[in-house]
Amino acid sequence: MSKIVATLIAGLFATSAFAQTATQATKPETRAEAKAAKEVAKADAKVEKANAEAKADVAEAKADAAKDKAKAQKKASKKKAEAKADAAEAKAEHKADTTAHTTHTTTTTATTK
């Protein structure tokens, strides 16, 4: 029986020694994996930050474009109103000239008779 107990105890010591060796061997691998995972996380964070900055830049560009468009539309409507006013003024002048000419022609014709 003592041989069995001695074999069991020797087996336990061997198993514990092997487990410690395996744990120590995997620790550098685990550290390397953790370090690699950390580097990947940092790279992902940088990519996310770059994407966020790009989205902010796009939003700012869209806002600037909308502002410029509104400004151009305002300027165009102002020019259109001015052109309409000029056309109305020209029409009124033409009407006044036509009326004056008709009046002058009628007066001249009446005085020559």
C-alpha positions in Angstrom: 0.0 0.0 0.0 2.8 2.3 0.7 4.0 1.9 -2.9 0.6 2.9 -4.1 0.6 6.0 -1.9 4.1 6.8 -3.0 3.1 6.5 -6.6 0.1 8.7 -6.1 2.1 11.4 -4.3 4.8 11.2 -7.0 2.1 11.6 -9.6 0.6 14.6 -7.9 4.0 16.2 -7.7 4.7 15.5 -11.3 1.3 16.9 -12.3 1.8 20.0 -10.3 5.3 20.5 -11.7 4.0 20.0 -15.2 1.0 22.4 -14.6 3.4 25.1 -13.3 5.7 24.7 -16.3 2.7 24.8 -18.7 1.4 27.9 -17.0 4.7 29.7 -17.2 5.1 28.7 -20.8 1.6 30.1 -21.7 2.1 33.3 -19.8 4.4 34.9 -22.4 2.0 33.8 -25.1 -0.9 35.2 -23.2 1.0 38.4 -22.7 1.8 38.6 -26.3 -1.8 38.0 -27.2 -2.9 40.6 -24.7 -0.4 43.1 -26.2 -1.5 42.3 -29.7 -5.2 42.7 -28.7 -4.3 46.0 -27.0 -2.5 47.2 -30.2 -5.5 46.2 -32.3 -7.8 48.0 -30.0 -5.6 51.2 -30.2 -5.6 50.9 -34.0 -9.4 50.5 -34.0 -9.7 53.5 -31.8 -7.6 55.5 -34.2 -9.7 54.4 -37.1 -12.9 55.3 -35.3 -11.5 58.7 -34.4 -10.4 59.3 -38.0 -13.9 58.3 -39.2 -15.5 60.6 -36.7 -13.3 63.5 -37.8 -14.1 62.8 -41.4 -17.8 62.7 -40.6 -17.5 66.1 -38.8 -15.6 67.5 -41.8 -18.3 66.3 -44.2 -21.0 67.8 -42.0 -19.1 71.1 -41.9 -18.7 71.0 -45.6 -22.4 70.3 -46.1 -23.3 73.2 -43.8 -21.0 75.5 -45.7 -22.5 74.4 -49.0 -26.0 75.0 -47.7 -25.0 78.5 -46.5 -23.4 79.3 -49.8 -26.5 78.0 -51.7 -28.8 80.1 -49.5 -26.6 83.1 -50.2 -26.6 82.5 -53.9 -30.4 82.0 -54.0 -30.8 85.3 -52.1 -28.5 87.1 -54.5 -30.3 85.6 -57.5 -33.8 86.5 -56.2 -32.5 90.1 -55.6 -31.2 90.3 -59.2 -34.4 88.8 -60.5 -36.5 91.4 -58.5 -34.3 94.2 -59.9 -34.6 92.9 -63.4 -38.4 92.7 -63.0 -38.5 96.3 -61.6 -36.3 97.5 -64.6 -38.6 95.7 -67.0 -41.7 97.3 -65.4 -39.9 100.7 -65.5 -39.0 100.2 -69.2 -42.6 99.2 -70.0 -43.9 102.2 -68.2 -41.5 104.5 -70.1 -42.4 102.9 -73.4 -46.1 103.3 -72.6 -45.5 106.9 -71.7 -43.5 107.5 -74.9 -46.2 105.8 -77.0 -48.9 107.9 -75.4 -46.9 111.1 -75.8 -46.1 110.2 -79.4 -49.8 109.4 -80.1 -50.8 112.6 -78.5 -48.2 114.6 -80.4 -49.2 112.9 -83.7 -52.8 113.6 -83.0 -52.1 117.2 -82.1 -49.8 117.7 -85.1 -52.4 116.2 -87.5 -55.1 118.4 -86.0 -53.1 121.6 -86.3 -52.0 121.0 -89.9 -55.5 120.6 -91.2 
